[in-house]
Amino acid sequence: MEKRLAACVNIFPRTSTMYYWKGEIRDTSEILLLLRTRTSLVQRVVAYIKAVHPYDIPEIISFPIDDGSQHYLQWMEDAVTDI
């Protein structure tokens, strides 16, 4: 948040996760983050998460926002920086 890469972050603690890794099925708990940011900042967010995350390949995916509350979308634009 201090880096102003996201306008808002939801933290979902202790999410149960199953996945394939190095030929094995893993079953673990993880913390899921849902971030709201500008499309122009997605790759900076990706770089930051990869730098601080303990996984070799953390799950980082992006969903475009096609429409929504104009007041909320403007707040989001104002809350993050392109610097």
Gaussian input, Z-matrix of N, CA and C with variables (Angstrom, degrees):
# hf/3-21g

backbone

0 1
 N
 C     1     B1
 C     2     B2     1     A1
 N     3     B3     2     A2     1     D1
 C     4     B4     3     A3     2     D2
 C     5     B5     4     A4     3     D3
 N     6     B6     5     A5     4     D4
 C     7     B7     6     A6     5     D5
 C     8     B8     7     A7     6     D6
 N     9     B9     8     A8     7     D7
 C    10    B10     9     A9     8     D8
 C    11    B11    10    A10     9     D9
 N    12    B12    11    A11    10    D10
 C    13    B13    12    A12    11    D11
 C    14    B14    13    A13    12    D12
 N    15    B15    14    A14    13    D13
 C    16    B16    15    A15    14    D14
 C    17    B17    16    A16    15    D15
 N    18    B18    17    A17    16    D16
 C    19    B19    18    A18    17    D17
 C    20    B20    19    A19    18    D18
 N    21    B21    20    A20    19    D19
 C    22    B22    21    A21    20    D20
 C    23    B23    22    A22    21    D21
 N    24    B24    23    A23    22    D22
 C    25    B25    24    A24    23    D23
 C    26    B26    25    A25    24    D24
 N    27    B27    26    A26    25    D25
 C    28    B28    27    A27    26    D26
 C    29    B29    28    A28    27    D27
 N    30    B30    29    A29    28    D28
 C    31    B31    30    A30    29    D29
 C    32    B32    31    A31    30    D30
 N    33    B33    32    A32    31    D31
 C    34    B34    33    A33    32    D32
 C    35    B35    34    A34    33    D33
 N    36    B36    35    A35    34    D34
 C    37    B37    36    A36    35    D35
 C    38    B38    37    A37    36    D36
 N    39    B39    38    A38    37    D37
 C    40    B40    39    A39    38    D38
 C    41    B41    40    A40    39    D39
 N    42    B42    41    A41    40    D40
 C    43    B43    42    A42    41    D41
 C    44    B44    43    A43    42    D42
 N    45    B45    44    A44    43    D43
 C    46    B46    45    A45    44    D44
 C    47    B47    46    A46    45    D45
 N    48    B48    47    A47    46    D46
 C    49    B49    48    A48    47    D47
 C    50    B50    49    A49    48    D48
 N    51    B51    50    A50    49    D49
 C    52    B52    51    A51    50    D50
 C    53    B53    52    A52    51    D51
 N    54    B54    53    A53    52    D52
 C    55    B55    54    A54    53    D53
 C    56    B56    55    A55    54    D54
 N    57    B57    56    A56    55    D55
 C    58    B58    57    A57    56    D56
 C    59    B59    58    A58    57    D57
 N    60    B60    59    A59    58    D58
 C    61    B61    60    A60    59    D59
 C    62    B62    61    A61    60    D60
 N    63    B63    62    A62    61    D61
 C    64    B64    63    A63    62    D62
 C    65    B65    64    A64    63    D63
 N    66    B66    65    A65    64    D64
 C    67    B67    66    A66    65    D65
 C    68    B68    67    A67    66    D66
 N    69    B69    68    A68    67    D67
 C    70    B70    69    A69    68    D68
 C    71    B71    70    A70    69    D69
 N    72    B72    71    A71    70    D70
 C    73    B73    72    A72    71    D71
 C    74    B74    73    A73    72    D72
 N    75    B75    74    A74    73    D73
 C    76    B76    75    A75    74    D74
 C    77    B77    76    A76    75    D75
 N    78    B78    77    A77    76    D76
 C    79    B79    78    A78    77    D77
 C    80    B80    79    A79    78    D78
 N    81    B81    80    A80    79    D79
 C    82    B82    81    A81    80    D80
 C    83    B83    82    A82    81    D81
 N    84    B84    83    A83    82    D82
 C    85    B85    84    A84    83    D83
 C    86    B86    85    A85    84    D84
 N    87    B87    86    A86    85    D85
 C    88    B88    87    A87    86    D86
 C    89    B89    88    A88    87    D87
 N    90    B90    89    A89    88    D88
 C    91    B91    90    A90    89    D89
 C    92    B92    91    A91    90    D90
 N    93    B93    92    A92    91    D91
 C    94    B94    93    A93    92    D92
 C    95    B95    94    A94    93    D93
 N    96    B96    95    A95    94    D94
 C    97    B97    96    A96    95    D95
 C    98    B98    97    A97    96    D96
 N    99    B99    98    A98    97    D97
 C   100   B100    99    A99    98    D98
 C   101   B101   100   A100    99    D99
 N   102   B102   101   A101   100   D100
 C   103   B103   102   A102   101   D101
 C   104   B104   103   A103   102   D102
 N   105   B105   104   A104   103   D103
 C   106   B106   105   A105   104   D104
 C   107   B107   106   A106   105   D105
 N   108   B108   107   A107   106   D106
 C   109   B109   108   A108   107   D107
 C   110   B110   109   A109   108   D108
 N   111   B111   110   A110   109   D109
 C   112   B112   111   A111   110   D110
 C   113   B113   112   A112   111   D111
 N   114   B114   113   A113   112   D112
 C   115   B115   114   A114   113   D113
 C   116   B116   115   A115   114   D114
 N   117   B117   116   A116   115   D115
 C   118   B118   117   A117   116   D116
 C   119   B119   118   A118   117   D117
 N   120   B120   119   A119   118   D118
 C   121   B121   120   A120   119   D119
 C   122   B122   121   A121   120   D120
 N   123   B123   122   A122   121   D121
 C   124   B124   123   A123   122   D122
 C   125   B125   124   A124   123   D123
 N   126   B126   125   A125   124   D124
 C   127   B127   126   A126   125   D125
 C   128   B128   127   A127   126   D126
 N   129   B129   128   A128   127   D127
 C   130   B130   129   A129   128   D128
 C   131   B131   130   A130   129   D129
 N   132   B132   131   A131   130   D130
 C   133   B133   132   A132   131   D131
 C   134   B134   133   A133   132   D132
 N   135   B135   134   A134   133   D133
 C   136   B136   135   A135   134   D134
 C   137   B137   136   A136   135   D135
 N   138   B138   137   A137   136   D136
 C   139   B139   138   A138   137   D137
 C   140   B140   139   A139   138   D138
 N   141   B141   140   A140   139   D139
 C   142   B142   141   A141   140   D140
 C   143   B143   142   A142   141   D141
 N   144   B144   143   A143   142   D142
 C   145   B145   144   A144   143   D143
 C   146   B146   145   A145   144   D144
 N   147   B147   146   A146   145   D145
 C   148   B148   147   A147   146   D146
 C   149   B149   148   A148   147   D147
 N   150   B150   149   A149   148   D148
 C   151   B151   150   A150   149   D149
 C   152   B152   151   A151   150   D150
 N   153   B153   152   A152   151   D151
 C   154   B154   153   A153   152   D152
 C   155   B155   154   A154   153   D153
 N   156   B156   155   A155   154   D154
 C   157   B157   156   A156   155   D155
 C   158   B158   157   A157   156   D156
 N   159   B159   158   A158   157   D157
 C   160   B160   159   A159   158   D158
 C   161   B161   160   A160   159   D159
 N   162   B162   161   A161   160   D160
 C   163   B163   162   A162   161   D161
 C   164   B164   163   A163   162   D162
 N   165   B165   164   A164   163   D163
 C   166   B166   165   A165   164   D164
 C   167   B167   166   A166   165   D165
 N   168   B168   167   A167   166   D166
 C   169   B169   168   A168   167   D167
 C   170   B170   169   A169   168   D168
 N   171   B171   170   A170   169   D169
 C   172   B172   171   A171   170   D170
 C   173   B173   172   A172   171   D171
 N   174   B174   173   A173   172   D172
 C   175   B175   174   A174   173   D173
 C   176   B176   175   A175   174   D174
 N   177   B177   176   A176   175   D175
 C   178   B178   177   A177   176   D176
 C   179   B179   178   A178   177   D177
 N   180   B180   179   A179   178   D178
 C   181   B181   180   A180   179   D179
 C   182   B182   181   A181   180   D180
 N   183   B183   182   A182   181   D181
 C   184   B184   183   A183   182   D182
 C   185   B185   184   A184   183   D183
 N   186   B186   185   A185   184   D184
 C   187   B187   186   A186   185   D185
 C   188   B188   187   A187   186   D186
 N   189   B189   188   A188   187   D187
 C   190   B190   189   A189   188   D188
 C   191   B191   190   A190   189   D189
 N   192   B192   191   A191   190   D190
 C   193   B193   192   A192   191   D191
 C   194   B194   193   A193   192   D192
 N   195   B195   194   A194   193   D193
 C   196   B196   195   A195   194   D194
 C   197   B197   196   A196   195   D195
 N   198   B198   197   A197   196   D196
 C   199   B199   198   A198   197   D197
 C   200   B200   199   A199   198   D198
 N   201   B201   200   A200   199   D199
 C   202   B202   201   A201   200   D200
 C   203   B203   202   A202   201   D201
 N   204   B204   203   A203   202   D202
 C   205   B205   204   A204   203   D203
 C   206   B206   205   A205   204   D204
 N   207   B207   206   A206   205   D205
 C   208   B208   207   A207   206   D206
 C   209   B209   208   A208   207   D207
 N   210   B210   209   A209   208   D208
 C   211   B211   210   A210   209   D209
 C   212   B212   211   A211   210   D210
 N   213   B213   212   A212   211   D211
 C   214   B214   213   A213   212   D212
 C   215   B215   214   A214   213   D213
 N   216   B216   215   A215   214   D214
 C   217   B217   216   A216   215   D215
 C   218   B218   217   A217   216   D216
 N   219   B219   218   A218   217   D217
 C   220   B220   219   A219   218   D218
 C   221   B221   220   A220   219   D219
 N   222   B222   221   A221   220   D220
 C   223   B223   222   A222   221   D221
 C   224   B224   223   A223   222   D222
 N   225   B225   224   A224   223   D223
 C   226   B226   225   A225   224   D224
 C   227   B227   226   A226   225   D225
 N   228   B228   227   A227   226   D226
 C   229   B229   228   A228   227   D227
 C   230   B230   229   A229   228   D228
 N   231   B231   230   A230   229   D229
 C   232   B232   231   A231   230   D230
 C   233   B233   232   A232   231   D231
 N   234   B234   233   A233   232   D232
 C   235   B235   234   A234   233   D233
 C   236   B236   235   A235   234   D234
 N   237   B237   236   A236   235   D235
 C   238   B238   237   A237   236   D236
 C   239   B239   238   A238   237   D237
 N   240   B240   239   A239   238   D238
 C   241   B241   240   A240   239   D239
 C   242   B242   241   A241   240   D240
 N   243   B243   242   A242   241   D241
 C   244   B244   243   A243   242   D242
 C   245   B245   244   A244   243   D243
 N   246   B246   245   A245   244   D244
 C   247   B247   246   A246   245   D245
 C   248   B248   247   A247   246   D246

   B1=1.4446
   B2=1.5347
   B3=1.3368
   B4=1.4596
   B5=1.5258
   B6=1.3260
   B7=1.4621
   B8=1.5290
   B9=1.3300
   B10=1.4645
   B11=1.5194
   B12=1.3416
   B13=1.4587
   B14=1.5236
   B15=1.3194
   B16=1.4643
   B17=1.5229
   B18=1.3274
   B19=1.4578
   B20=1.5156
   B21=1.3237
   B22=1.4634
   B23=1.5226
   B24=1.3222
   B25=1.4647
   B26=1.5228
   B27=1.3301
   B28=1.4638
   B29=1.5199
   B30=1.3346
   B31=1.4633
   B32=1.5237
   B33=1.3395
   B34=1.4591
   B35=1.5342
   B36=1.3212
   B37=1.4648
   B38=1.5260
   B39=1.3132
   B40=1.4613
   B41=1.5203
   B42=1.3172
   B43=1.4474
   B44=1.5235
   B45=1.3214
   B46=1.4591
   B47=1.5216
   B48=1.3319
   B49=1.4522
   B50=1.5229
   B51=1.3303
   B52=1.4652
   B53=1.5205
   B54=1.3385
   B55=1.4576
   B56=1.5238
   B57=1.3363
   B58=1.4573
   B59=1.5146
   B60=1.3289
   B61=1.4583
   B62=1.5153
   B63=1.3289
   B64=1.4608
   B65=1.5179
   B66=1.3480
   B67=1.4596
   B68=1.5196
   B69=1.3034
   B70=1.4616
   B71=1.5195
   B72=1.3358
   B73=1.4527
   B74=1.5178
   B75=1.3065
   B76=1.4622
   B77=1.5221
   B78=1.3003
   B79=1.4618
   B80=1.5195
   B81=1.2968
   B82=1.4635
   B83=1.5290
   B84=1.2960
   B85=1.4596
   B86=1.5223
   B87=1.2990
   B88=1.4541
   B89=1.5229
   B90=1.3056
   B91=1.4568
   B92=1.5223
   B93=1.3194
   B94=1.4522
   B95=1.5233
   B96=1.3309
   B97=1.4614
   B98=1.5232
   B99=1.3063
   B100=1.4538
   B101=1.5231
   B102=1.3348
   B103=1.4645
   B104=1.5206
   B105=1.3264
   B106=1.4520
   B107=1.5162
   B108=1.3356
   B109=1.4566
   B110=1.5160
   B111=1.3057
   B112=1.4634
   B113=1.5203
   B114=1.3222
   B115=1.4626
   B116=1.5258
   B117=1.3200
   B118=1.4673
   B119=1.5255
   B120=1.3425
   B121=1.4678
   B122=1.5244
   B123=1.3245
   B124=1.4682
   B125=1.5244
   B126=1.3117
   B127=1.4681
   B128=1.5291
   B129=1.3151
   B130=1.4705
   B131=1.5219
   B132=1.3284
   B133=1.4685
   B134=1.5209
   B135=1.3265
   B136=1.4662
   B137=1.5276
   B138=1.3112
   B139=1.4716
   B140=1.5221
   B141=1.3233
   B142=1.4663
   B143=1.5299
   B144=1.3316
   B145=1.4669
   B146=1.5196
   B147=1.3328
   B148=1.4690
   B149=1.5233
   B150=1.3186
   B151=1.4707
   B152=1.5245
   B153=1.3385
   B154=1.4622
   B155=1.5346
   B156=1.3176
   B157=1.4676
   B158=1.5216
   B159=1.3435
   B160=1.4676
   B161=1.5309
   B162=1.3337
   B163=1.4680
   B164=1.5231
   B165=1.3379
   B166=1.4625
   B167=1.5291
   B168=1.3435
   B169=1.4618
   B170=1.5269
   B171=1.3253
   B172=1.4708
   B173=1.5249
   B174=1.3247
   B175=1.4619
   B176=1.5218
   B177=1.3248
   B178=1.4619
   B179=1.5248
   B180=1.3215
   B181=1.4566
   B182=1.5213
   B183=1.3200
   B184=1.4573
   B185=1.5240
   B186=1.3245
   B187=1.4578
   B188=1.5262
   B189=1.3273
   B190=1.4663
   B191=1.5276
   B192=1.3065
   B193=1.4627
   B194=1.5165
   B195=1.3236
   B196=1.4606
   B197=1.5191
   B198=1.3250
   B199=1.4522
   B200=1.5213
   B201=1.3001
   B202=1.4596
   B203=1.5095
   B204=1.2970
   B205=1.4569
   B206=1.5238
   B207=1.3033
   B208=1.4617
   B209=1.5285
   B210=1.3323
   B211=1.4713
   B212=1.5278
   B213=1.3387
   B214=1.4646
   B215=1.5265
   B216=1.3278
   B217=1.4608
   B218=1.5274
   B219=1.3257
   B220=1.4628
   B221=1.5250
   B222=1.3364
   B223=1.4677
   B224=1.5213
   B225=1.3446
   B226=1.4597
   B227=1.5214
   B228=1.3163
   B229=1.4828
   B230=1.5202
   B231=1.3261
   B232=1.4609
   B233=1.5303
   B234=1.3306
   B235=1.4624
   B236=1.5298
   B237=1.3252
   B238=1.4649
   B239=1.5197
   B240=1.3180
   B241=1.4490
   B242=1.5293
   B243=1.2965
   B244=1.4720
   B245=1.5294
   B246=1.2967
   B247=1.4741
   B248=1.5063
   A1=110.46
   A2=117.54
   A3=119.18
   A4=112.26
   A5=116.95
   A6=120.55
   A7=112.15
   A8=116.99
   A9=124.26
   A10=112.25
   A11=115.61
   A12=120.88
   A13=111.68
   A14=117.03
   A15=121.60
   A16=109.08
   A17=115.07
   A18=120.40
   A19=110.68
   A20=116.26
   A21=121.86
   A22=108.48
   A23=116.73
   A24=121.98
   A25=108.65
   A26=115.92
   A27=120.78
   A28=107.52
   A29=116.69
   A30=122.41
   A31=107.88
   A32=115.20
   A33=122.08
   A34=107.27
   A35=118.11
   A36=120.55
   A37=112.53
   A38=114.62
   A39=124.07
   A40=114.00
   A41=115.96
   A42=122.41
   A43=108.26
   A44=117.77
   A45=121.77
   A46=108.81
   A47=116.99
   A48=121.93
   A49=110.88
   A50=115.73
   A51=121.96
   A52=107.26
   A53=116.52
   A54=120.25
   A55=109.93
   A56=116.17
   A57=122.05
   A58=109.08
   A59=116.56
   A60=120.83
   A61=108.12
   A62=115.76
   A63=123.21
   A64=111.31
   A65=115.30
   A66=121.55
   A67=115.57
   A68=117.97
   A69=121.30
   A70=110.68
   A71=115.00
   A72=120.13
   A73=107.68
   A74=116.40
   A75=122.35
   A76=109.07
   A77=116.52
   A78=123.33
   A79=106.51
   A80=116.17
   A81=119.98
   A82=109.71
   A83=116.14
   A84=119.47
   A85=107.89
   A86=114.68
   A87=121.66
   A88=108.99
   A89=115.37
   A90=121.99
   A91=106.72
   A92=116.90
   A93=122.52
   A94=109.43
   A95=116.32
   A96=121.56
   A97=108.60
   A98=116.39
   A99=123.06
   A100=106.50
   A101=116.23
   A102=121.85
   A103=110.33
   A104=116.62
   A105=122.32
   A106=108.37
   A107=114.52
   A108=120.01
   A109=109.68
   A110=116.11
   A111=122.14
   A112=109.76
   A113=116.52
   A114=121.58
   A115=110.36
   A116=116.69
   A117=121.02
   A118=113.04
   A119=117.71
   A120=120.90
   A121=113.72
   A122=117.68
   A123=120.17
   A124=111.73
   A125=119.02
   A126=120.12
   A127=112.18
   A128=118.45
   A129=120.23
   A130=110.40
   A131=117.23
   A132=121.25
   A133=109.51
   A134=117.27
   A135=121.73
   A136=110.51
   A137=116.94
   A138=120.91
   A139=111.30
   A140=116.88
   A141=120.23
   A142=111.19
   A143=116.87
   A144=119.79
   A145=110.78
   A146=117.77
   A147=120.40
   A148=111.40
   A149=117.45
   A150=121.13
   A151=112.35
   A152=118.22
   A153=120.18
   A154=113.83
   A155=117.76
   A156=121.24
   A157=111.11
   A158=118.21
   A159=120.22
   A160=114.36
   A161=119.72
   A162=121.33
   A163=110.87
   A164=116.26
   A165=120.79
   A166=110.71
   A167=115.54
   A168=120.91
   A169=108.53
   A170=118.12
   A171=119.20
   A172=110.54
   A173=116.17
   A174=120.18
   A175=108.59
   A176=115.07
   A177=121.58
   A178=105.92
   A179=116.44
   A180=120.82
   A181=109.26
   A182=115.54
   A183=121.28
   A184=109.97
   A185=115.57
   A186=122.75
   A187=107.81
   A188=117.73
   A189=118.64
   A190=111.08
   A191=115.34
   A192=121.85
   A193=106.51
   A194=116.55
   A195=120.80
   A196=112.76
   A197=116.53
   A198=119.88
   A199=108.40
   A200=116.92
   A201=121.11
   A202=110.32
   A203=115.69
   A204=122.18
   A205=109.26
   A206=116.79
   A207=120.70
   A208=111.97
   A209=117.03
   A210=120.00
   A211=110.59
   A212=117.20
   A213=120.62
   A214=110.36
   A215=116.81
   A216=120.18
   A217=111.10
   A218=117.39
   A219=120.27
   A220=110.73
   A221=116.80
   A222=119.96
   A223=110.05
   A224=116.38
   A225=120.27
   A226=111.12
   A227=117.25
   A228=121.36
   A229=110.92
   A230=116.16
   A231=121.00
   A232=112.63
   A233=116.76
   A234=120.95
   A235=113.49
   A236=118.07
   A237=120.62
   A238=109.68
   A239=115.37
   A240=119.88
   A241=110.47
   A242=117.87
   A243=123.26
   A244=111.81
   A245=117.61
   A246=121.74
   A247=110.57
   D1=-38.57
   D2=-178.59
   D3=-63.90
   D4=-28.44
   D5=179.35
   D6=-78.99
   D7=-6.02
   D8=178.99
   D9=57.14
   D10=36.20
   D11=175.34
   D12=-86.73
   D13=-17.14
   D14=-179.96
   D15=-136.61
   D16=144.19
   D17=176.70
   D18=-80.60
   D19=-29.30
   D20=-174.87
   D21=-156.68
   D22=144.10
   D23=175.97
   D24=-133.34
   D25=123.16
   D26=170.66
   D27=-96.02
   D28=137.17
   D29=-179.62
   D30=-116.56
   D31=116.99
   D32=178.36
   D33=-105.98
   D34=99.36
   D35=-174.69
   D36=-76.54
   D37=150.43
   D38=172.64
   D39=53.07
   D40=54.78
   D41=174.36
   D42=-81.34
   D43=130.34
   D44=177.11
   D45=-76.86
   D46=129.86
   D47=-174.13
   D48=-135.13
   D49=133.61
   D50=172.27
   D51=-121.39
   D52=136.80
   D53=-178.98
   D54=-158.73
   D55=160.39
   D56=174.19
   D57=-87.82
   D58=133.68
   D59=176.45
   D60=-148.33
   D61=120.05
   D62=178.49
   D63=52.71
   D64=47.20
   D65=174.49
   D66=79.31
   D67=4.38
   D68=-179.14
   D69=-124.71
   D70=153.14
   D71=172.74
   D72=-87.32
   D73=125.49
   D74=178.23
   D75=-106.05
   D76=144.83
   D77=176.40
   D78=-131.71
   D79=114.79
   D80=-174.06
   D81=-148.32
   D82=176.83
   D83=171.91
   D84=-112.75
   D85=145.20
   D86=-178.88
   D87=-135.88
   D88=171.23
   D89=172.50
   D90=-108.37
   D91=126.46
   D92=-179.84
   D93=-99.51
   D94=129.80
   D95=176.59
   D96=-112.58
   D97=137.66
   D98=173.84
   D99=-118.44
   D100=112.83
   D101=-175.88
   D102=-109.25
   D103=144.22
   D104=172.30
   D105=-111.86
   D106=123.74
   D107=-179.49
   D108=-151.03
   D109=177.40
   D110=175.54
   D111=-80.63
   D112=149.71
   D113=175.24
   D114=-55.91
   D115=-37.71
   D116=-178.49
   D117=-65.51
   D118=-15.83
   D119=-178.73
   D120=-104.56
   D121=-2.53
   D122=-174.84
   D123=-56.49
   D124=-46.47
   D125=-177.45
   D126=-67.88
   D127=-29.67
   D128=173.72
   D129=-69.28
   D130=-38.76
   D131=175.52
   D132=-63.05
   D133=-45.20
   D134=178.26
   D135=-57.25
   D136=-48.40
   D137=-179.66
   D138=-60.63
   D139=-42.77
   D140=-179.68
   D141=-64.80
   D142=-47.52
   D143=-179.71
   D144=-61.40
   D145=-44.05
   D146=178.90
   D147=-60.99
   D148=-33.32
   D149=-178.98
   D150=-71.55
   D151=-29.92
   D152=-174.78
   D153=-109.39
   D154=-10.18
   D155=-175.59
   D156=-83.61
   D157=141.15
   D158=-178.90
   D159=-75.65
   D160=-18.66
   D161=-179.05
   D162=-77.14
   D163=150.19
   D164=173.51
   D165=-65.63
   D166=-39.15
   D167=-178.98
   D168=-132.53
   D169=82.55
   D170=178.28
   D171=-68.75
   D172=149.89
   D173=176.42
   D174=-76.15
   D175=115.40
   D176=176.88
   D177=-135.69
   D178=109.66
   D179=-179.72
   D180=-130.08
   D181=157.52
   D182=-175.95
   D183=-124.73
   D184=138.65
   D185=175.07
   D186=-121.30
   D187=126.94
   D188=178.70
   D189=-72.73
   D190=149.50
   D191=173.90
   D192=-99.35
   D193=112.74
   D194=-178.17
   D195=-83.66
   D196=-31.14
   D197=-176.34
   D198=-165.17
   D199=169.83
   D200=177.85
   D201=164.14
   D202=-168.84
   D203=177.34
   D204=-62.08
   D205=120.13
   D206=-179.41
   D207=-61.40
   D208=-35.17
   D209=177.28
   D210=-64.19
   D211=-42.39
   D212=179.60
   D213=-67.11
   D214=-44.59
   D215=-178.84
   D216=-63.31
   D217=-36.44
   D218=176.89
   D219=-68.91
   D220=-40.47
   D221=176.40
   D222=-59.11
   D223=-42.69
   D224=179.09
   D225=-61.76
   D226=-44.66
   D227=177.54
   D228=-57.87
   D229=-42.61
   D230=-177.58
   D231=-72.03
   D232=-27.03
   D233=-173.15
   D234=-80.55
   D235=-23.36
   D236=-179.86
   D237=-111.39
   D238=162.64
   D239=-176.45
   D240=-122.91
   D241=147.93
   D242=176.82
   D243=-91.72
   D244=3.53
   D245=-176.74
   D246=-65.71

